[in-house]
Amino acid sequence: MFQPKTKNISPSLLKSYLIDPFYMYQKHLTGEIKWKSTTSLLIGSAIDCYLTEGFEKFVKLYRPVARRDLKNPPTEYTEMTQSDFDKAKFIAGAVAGTKAYKYIIDNKFIAQHHIVVPYKCGIFENLSGIPDWYKINENGICDIIDLKSTKAILSDKFIYEVKEYNYRMSQYYYGKLLKMIFPEIKGFRYLILAVENTEPNRVRMYELNPSEMFGVSMEVDRILDEISRLKVEDYKPANVDMNNIEVI
């Protein structure tokens, strides 16, 4: 009997489904498409750790080395080249020095809460997600903040990354999960704390336009509805023959 590698629908799984259901199947359910670490992803995860879990956790889980052991990497921490370690520390430090970050810490935002909500949807059992920070304010409005590093910090450029990487979908999805476990929430403010990953490492706080979120909610509900009706065999493409020719 087929046992999927995950029973949770996460934002990354939804985005993979949008690329192609079979791609999602091979990446998230069978693991045939392997997750590939890149320098950018490594630096990004180190920055996340520094800012959401603290500097002490950062230096414990990420260690600078002269040469990374890629064949037999250590299991208790992640190796980084000295230059990548320094870059992550410098970028994270730029964020940590802002009034916005101080506001997040002083107001005790919840960091890196792994939310799992039971929700039977096709072959899946749960909805899940990990927002970087969130806080339900006294007025019932919940602030959700995602941390993003970028090459294009100014709004007229950064908006293209918001669209390309579907940041709105992730943010809406986190809100959907939070509303399911905290029904008293009256609304959301979807925020992105963006930091430039090249000098001068400027930092900006952006709010995603609320008028755009209704369309995103419809898209997420459409995808979940599709997934709810699919069985394992439905994700696999039909064997191509002369009877299933597409006209383009």
C-alpha positions as CSV (number, residue, x, y, z in Angstrom):
1,M,0.0,0.0,0.0
2,F,1.3,3.4,-0.9
3,Q,2.6,5.5,2.0
4,P,3.2,9.2,1.2
5,K,6.2,10.9,2.7
6,T,3.9,13.5,4.1
7,K,0.2,13.7,5.1
8,N,0.3,17.4,5.5
9,I,-0.7,20.1,2.9
10,S,1.8,22.9,3.3
11,P,2.3,26.2,1.4
12,S,5.2,24.7,-0.5
13,L,3.1,21.6,-1.4
14,L,0.4,23.9,-2.8
15,K,3.0,25.8,-4.9
16,S,4.4,22.6,-6.2
17,Y,0.8,21.5,-7.2
18,L,0.4,24.8,-9.1
19,I,3.6,24.0,-11.1
20,D,2.2,20.5,-11.9
21,P,0.4,17.9,-9.8
22,F,2.8,15.1,-10.9
23,Y,5.8,17.4,-9.9
24,M,4.1,17.7,-6.5
25,Y,3.6,13.9,-6.3
26,Q,7.2,13.2,-7.0
27,K,8.6,15.9,-4.8
28,H,6.4,15.7,-1.7
29,L,4.8,12.3,-1.8
30,T,7.4,9.9,-3.2
31,G,10.6,11.9,-2.7
32,E,11.8,11.0,-6.2
33,I,12.5,14.6,-6.8
34,K,15.1,15.4,-4.1
35,W,15.3,18.6,-2.2
36,K,18.5,20.4,-3.3
37,S,20.3,22.7,-0.9
38,T,21.8,25.8,-2.4
39,T,24.0,28.5,-1.0
40,S,21.1,30.9,-1.0
41,L,18.8,28.5,0.8
42,L,21.5,27.7,3.4
43,I,22.2,31.4,4.1
44,G,18.4,32.0,4.2
45,S,17.8,29.3,6.8
46,A,20.7,30.6,8.9
47,I,19.2,34.1,8.8
48,D,15.8,32.7,9.8
49,C,17.4,30.8,12.7
50,Y,19.2,33.9,14.0
51,L,16.1,36.2,13.9
52,T,13.4,33.7,15.0
53,E,15.3,31.6,17.5
54,G,18.1,33.9,18.6
55,F,21.9,34.4,18.2
56,E,22.9,31.6,20.6
57,K,20.8,29.0,18.7
58,F,22.2,30.3,15.4
59,V,25.9,29.8,16.5
60,K,25.0,26.4,17.9
61,L,23.2,25.1,14.8
62,Y,25.5,26.8,12.1
63,R,29.3,26.4,12.3
64,P,31.9,28.1,10.0
65,V,34.4,25.7,8.5
66,A,37.3,25.9,6.0
67,R,35.7,23.2,3.9
68,R,32.3,21.6,4.2
69,D,32.0,17.8,4.5
70,L,29.3,17.2,1.9
71,K,29.7,13.4,1.9
72,N,29.4,12.9,5.6
73,P,27.9,16.1,7.1
74,P,27.5,16.4,10.8
75,T,24.0,15.7,12.2
76,E,24.1,18.1,15.2
77,Y,24.8,21.3,13.2
78,T,25.1,22.6,9.7
79,E,28.5,23.5,8.3
80,M,28.9,26.8,6.4
81,T,31.9,28.3,4.7
82,Q,33.3,31.3,6.7
83,S,32.2,33.7,4.1
84,D,28.6,32.4,4.0
85,F,28.5,32.3,7.8
86,D,29.7,35.9,8.0
87,K,27.2,37.0,5.3
88,A,24.2,35.4,7.1
89,K,25.3,37.0,10.4
90,F,25.7,40.4,8.8
91,I,22.3,40.3,7.0
92,A,20.5,39.1,10.1
93,G,22.3,41.8,12.2
94,A,21.0,44.4,9.8
95,V,17.4,43.3,10.6
96,A,18.1,42.8,14.3
97,G,19.1,46.5,14.5
98,T,15.8,47.8,13.3
99,K,12.9,49.3,15.3
100,A,10.6,46.9,13.5
101,Y,12.5,43.9,14.8
102,K,12.6,45.4,18.3
103,Y,8.8,45.8,18.1
104,I,8.4,42.1,17.2
105,I,10.6,41.0,20.1
106,D,9.1,43.5,22.7
107,N,5.5,42.6,21.8
108,K,6.3,38.9,22.1
109,F,5.2,37.7,18.6
110,I,5.0,33.9,18.3
111,A,8.0,32.7,16.3
112,Q,8.2,29.6,14.1
113,H,5.0,28.0,15.4
114,H,4.5,24.7,13.5
115,I,0.7,24.8,13.0
116,V,-0.9,21.5,12.1
117,V,-4.7,21.4,11.7
118,P,-6.6,18.1,11.2
119,Y,-8.3,18.4,7.8
120,K,-9.1,15.4,5.6
121,C,-8.4,16.4,2.0
122,G,-8.1,13.5,-0.5
123,I,-5.0,11.4,0.5
124,F,-3.9,14.1,3.1
125,E,-4.8,14.3,6.7
126,N,-3.8,17.8,7.8
127,L,-3.1,21.4,6.8
128,S,0.2,22.7,8.1
129,G,2.5,25.7,8.0
130,I,5.2,27.6,9.8
131,P,4.8,31.4,9.8
132,D,7.9,33.3,10.9
133,W,6.0,35.4,13.4
134,Y,2.4,36.2,14.3
135,K,0.5,38.0,17.0
136,I,-3.2,38.4,17.7
137,N,-3.7,42.0,18.9
138,E,-6.3,43.2,21.4
139,N,-8.5,44.5,18.6
140,G,-8.7,40.9,17.1
141,I,-6.5,41.7,14.2
142,C,-3.7,39.2,13.7
143,D,-0.4,40.3,12.3
144,I,1.5,37.7,10.3
145,I,5.1,38.5,9.4
146,D,7.2,36.6,6.9
147,L,11.0,37.3,6.7
148,K,12.3,37.5,3.2
149,S,15.8,38.2,1.8
150,T,15.9,39.8,-1.6
151,K,18.1,41.4,-4.2
152,A,15.4,43.9,-5.0
153,I,14.4,45.8,-1.8
154,L,12.6,48.7,-3.3
155,S,8.8,48.3,-3.7
156,D,8.7,48.6,-7.5
157,K,11.1,45.7,-7.9
158,F,10.2,43.6,-4.8
159,I,6.6,43.3,-6.0
160,Y,7.8,41.1,-8.8
161,E,9.3,38.7,-6.3
162,V,6.0,38.7,-4.3
163,K,4.3,37.5,-7.5
164,E,7.0,35.1,-8.7
165,Y,7.3,33.3,-5.4
166,N,3.6,33.5,-4.6
167,Y,4.2,35.1,-1.2
168,R,0.5,36.1,-1.0
169,M,-0.5,32.4,-1.1
170,S,1.8,31.5,1.8
171,Q,0.5,34.4,3.9
172,Y,-3.2,33.7,3.2
173,Y,-2.6,30.1,4.0
174,Y,-1.0,30.9,7.4
175,G,-4.0,33.1,8.1
176,K,-6.4,30.3,7.2
177,L,-4.7,27.9,9.6
178,L,-4.7,30.5,12.4
179,K,-8.4,31.3,11.9
180,M,-9.1,27.5,12.3
181,I,-7.4,27.3,15.7
182,F,-8.3,30.9,16.9
183,P,-11.8,31.5,15.6
184,E,-11.9,34.8,17.6
185,I,-9.5,36.4,15.0
186,K,-11.4,39.3,13.3
187,G,-9.0,39.9,10.4
188,F,-5.4,39.9,9.3
189,R,-2.5,42.2,8.4
190,Y,-0.2,40.3,6.1
191,L,3.4,41.7,6.5
192,I,6.7,41.0,4.9
193,L,10.0,42.0,6.7
194,A,12.3,42.2,3.7
195,V,16.1,42.5,3.9
196,E,18.5,43.2,1.1
197,N,20.9,40.3,0.7
198,T,23.6,42.5,-0.8
199,E,25.2,45.7,0.5
200,P,24.0,48.1,1.8
201,N,21.5,45.5,3.3
202,R,18.6,47.8,3.6
203,V,15.5,46.6,5.5
204,R,11.8,47.4,4.6
205,M,8.5,46.3,6.1
206,Y,5.7,45.8,3.5
207,E,2.0,45.1,3.9
208,L,0.4,42.9,1.2
209,N,-2.5,44.7,-0.4
210,P,-5.7,43.4,1.3
211,S,-7.6,43.9,-2.0
212,E,-5.4,41.2,-3.6
213,M,-6.1,38.6,-0.9
214,F,-9.7,37.7,-1.9
215,G,-8.5,36.3,-5.2
216,V,-5.8,34.4,-3.4
217,S,-8.3,32.9,-1.1
218,M,-10.4,31.7,-4.0
219,E,-7.3,30.1,-5.6
220,V,-6.4,28.3,-2.4
221,D,-9.9,27.0,-2.0
222,R,-10.0,25.8,-5.6
223,I,-6.8,23.9,-5.2
224,L,-7.9,22.3,-1.9
225,D,-11.2,21.3,-3.6
226,E,-9.2,19.7,-6.5
227,I,-6.9,17.8,-4.1
228,S,-9.9,16.6,-2.1
229,R,-11.2,14.6,-5.1
230,L,-7.9,13.1,-6.2
231,K,-6.6,9.6,-5.4
232,V,-3.0,8.5,-5.6
233,E,-3.3,7.2,-9.1
234,D,-4.8,10.5,-10.3
235,Y,-1.4,12.3,-9.8
236,K,0.4,10.1,-12.2
237,P,0.3,11.1,-15.9
238,A,-1.3,8.8,-18.4
239,N,1.1,6.8,-20.6
240,V,1.3,8.7,-23.8
241,D,-0.1,6.9,-26.9
242,M,-1.8,7.8,-30.1
243,N,-5.2,8.2,-28.5
244,N,-4.3,11.1,-26.1
245,I,-2.9,13.7,-28.5
246,E,-3.4,17.3,-27.4
247,V,-4.0,20.1,-29.9
248,I,-2.1,23.3,-29.0
